[in-house]
Amino acid sequence: MAEEKKTIEIRGFLQLDAFLRKKFGTMPIFYDIDGPITGLELSRELGIKREDIEVIFVNGFVQEVNYVIHPGDRMAFLPPGCPGPYRIALGFYGKNQGNSANFKIKKEDRQQEGEKP
């Protein structure tokens, strides 16, 4: 008896929506997985670069990229650049501290743009 594959529903936001639509021709994508998979592993399978992902949504909640996705889950990739107030409301801050793709404004960046420290 062959092992049954399970499906997850995948979406992308902003430029990742366009990338996934071009690659798969539809949105959402219904994608077969054999078992649990992390968002990072899934992104590699789909050809999404790590630096293009800030956080993922899984079943409506913001999660870090290494969060485990299970068959039957609904998930979405969100790239860096979501506007400020929504970042706090959606919970990006707490899930994103170790992420190099974190949308941050550094003191040095502000100084280079002519702002006073």
Beta strands, then each sheet from edge to edge (+ up, - down):
strand 1: 6-12
strand 2: 29-33
strand 3: 37-38
strand 4: 55-58
strand 5: 61-63
strand 6: 68-69
strand 7: 74-78
sheet 1: 2+ 1- 7- 4+ 5-
sheet 2: 3+ 6-
end
